[in-house]
Amino acid sequence: MVQVNGLEAHDIARTAVDIAREHGSPYGEVACDSAMRLGVSRAALERAGFLRAGAPVPTSVVVDRFGQFYGTVLQDAAMTITPAYASAIVRRFFDARGPLAPYSDVPRAYVIMQRINLGLYAVLGSLNATANWRRIAEEIWPFRNGPPSTPIGEAEAAWLSKKTEKVLKN
């Protein structure tokens, strides 16, 4: 535990792993990559079970491997997820010949989430779905809590507001 603005909170590594466990890809990969860029060691990914301890690969390869899912949220701009993009993610995820393949794993707690995410990319790709994925992600990332950016986000915000008002009145 660490102190943040006078409050106790989990450290960056634990928070990143919790985000990955609770929200899956791409949010977990973004959180883990960000944590590593903030100085969290590879050991945190190793302890979480994503990477074999002491894997003889450069950290840049580790970041690249786990960062594959968040290409859609790197830019604050609209992006179309094409069938080719979705297919490339699936091929890369299942690439058993890459330099990190013998040393990386998907911990049991994340397997279902990975399947859901890969399936979601397949569906979005088949629809040629276009959106500002960054803004949508910021709506649901607990560490960003961004404003609504879509009609569904606006409807959810209105619903949550009414729900909160009811709770406060009681």
C-alpha positions in Angstrom: 0.0 0.0 0.0 1.1 3.6 -0.7 -0.2 7.0 0.2 -1.9 9.0 -2.6 -3.2 12.4 -1.6 -3.5 11.3 2.0 -5.4 8.1 1.1 -4.1 4.5 1.2 -4.0 2.9 -2.3 -2.4 -0.1 -4.0 0.9 0.5 -5.7 1.1 1.0 -9.4 2.1 -2.7 -10.1 -0.8 -4.1 -8.1 -3.3 -1.6 -9.6 -2.2 -2.5 -13.2 -2.6 -6.2 -12.4 -6.0 -5.6 -10.8 -7.1 -3.7 -13.9 -6.0 -6.5 -16.1 -7.8 -9.1 -14.0 -11.0 -7.1 -13.7 -11.2 -5.5 -17.2 -9.1 -7.8 -19.4 -7.7 -6.6 -22.7 -6.9 -4.0 -23.9 -7.2 -2.2 -20.5 -4.9 -4.6 -18.7 -2.3 -4.4 -21.3 -2.5 -0.6 -21.3 -2.2 -0.5 -17.5 0.7 -2.9 -17.4 2.5 -1.1 -20.2 1.9 2.2 -18.5 3.1 0.8 -15.2 6.3 -0.4 -16.9 6.8 3.0 -18.5 6.5 4.5 -15.0 9.3 2.3 -13.8 7.4 -0.8 -12.6 9.7 -3.7 -13.2 9.1 -6.8 -15.3 8.9 -8.6 -12.0 5.3 -7.4 -11.6 4.3 -9.1 -14.9 6.2 -12.2 -13.8 4.5 -12.3 -10.4 1.1 -12.0 -12.2 2.0 -15.0 -14.3 2.1 -13.3 -17.7 5.8 -13.7 -18.1 8.2 -16.4 -17.0 10.7 -15.1 -14.5 14.1 -14.3 -16.0 12.9 -14.6 -19.6 15.9 -13.8 -21.8 14.1 -11.2 -23.9 14.4 -7.4 -23.9 11.7 -5.4 -22.1 10.8 -3.7 -25.3 9.7 -7.1 -26.7 7.6 -7.7 -23.6 5.9 -4.3 -23.9 5.3 -4.8 -27.7 3.8 -8.3 -27.0 1.4 -7.2 -24.3 0.6 -3.9 -26.1 -0.9 -5.5 -29.2 -4.4 -5.1 -28.0 -4.4 -1.4 -27.3 -3.6 0.0 -30.8 -7.2 1.2 -30.9 -6.8 3.4 -27.8 -3.4 5.0 -28.4 -4.8 8.0 -30.4 -7.7 10.3 -29.5 -9.2 9.9 -33.0 -11.7 7.8 -34.8 -10.4 4.4 -36.1 -11.9 1.6 -38.1 -11.4 -1.9 -36.9 -11.2 -3.8 -40.2 -11.3 -7.6 -40.7 -7.6 -7.4 -41.6 -6.8 -5.6 -38.3 -8.8 -8.1 -36.2 -7.2 -11.0 -38.0 -3.7 -9.6 -37.4 -4.4 -9.4 -33.7 -5.6 -13.0 -33.5 -2.6 -14.2 -35.5 -0.2 -12.3 -33.4 -1.8 -13.5 -30.1 -1.5 -17.1 -31.2 2.0 -16.8 -32.7 4.0 -19.6 -31.2 7.1 -18.7 -33.1 7.8 -15.1 -31.7 10.7 -14.4 -29.4 8.4 -14.1 -26.4 6.2 -17.1 -27.1 8.2 -19.6 -25.0 8.2 -17.3 -22.0 4.7 -15.7 -21.9 1.4 -17.1 -20.7 -2.1 -16.2 -20.1 -2.9 -16.9 -16.4 -5.9 -19.0 -15.9 -7.9 -16.1 -14.4 -7.5 -14.2 -17.7 -8.2 -16.9 -20.3 -11.9 -16.3 -20.6 -11.4 -12.5 -20.9 -8.8 -13.1 -23.7 -11.3 -15.2 -25.6 -14.0 -12.6 -25.2 -11.6 -9.8 -26.3 -10.5 -11.8 -29.4 -14.1 -12.5 -30.3 -15.0 -8.9 -29.8 -12.2 -7.8 -32.2 -13.6 -10.4 -34.7 -17.1 -9.0 -34.4 -16.0 -5.3 -34.6 -13.7 -6.2 -37.6 -16.6 -7.9 -39.5 -18.6 -4.7 -38.9 -15.8 -2.4 -40.0 -16.7 -0.6 -36.7 -15.5 3.0 -36.5 -15.3 4.9 -33.3 -13.0 7.0 -31.1 -12.0 3.9 -29.1 -9.8 6.0 -26.8 -12.7 8.1 -25.6 -14.9 5.0 -25.2 -12.1 3.4 -23.2 -11.7 6.5 -21.0 -15.4 6.3 -20.1 -14.9 2.9 -18.6 -11.3 3.0 -17.3 -11.6 3.4 -13.5 -8.3 5.4 -13.5 -9.6 7.9 -16.1 -13.4 8.2 -15.5 -13.8 10.2 -18.7 -17.0 11.9 -19.8 -19.5 10.1 -22.1 -18.5 10.2 -25.8 -21.2 8.1 -27.3 -25.0 8.0 -27.1 -24.8 4.8 -25.0 -22.3 6.5 -22.7 -24.6 9.5 -22.3 -27.5 7.1 -21.5 -25.4 5.3 -19.0 -24.3 8.5 -17.3 -27.9 9.7 -17.0 -28.9 6.3 -15.6 -26.1 6.4 -13.0 -27.0 9.9 -12.0 -30.6 8.9 -11.3 -29.4 5.8 -9.5 -27.0 7.9 -7.3 -29.8 10.5 -6.6 -32.1 7.7 -5.4 -29.4 6.3 -3.1 -28.6 9.7 -1.7 -32.3 10.4 -1.0 -32.7 7.2 1.0 
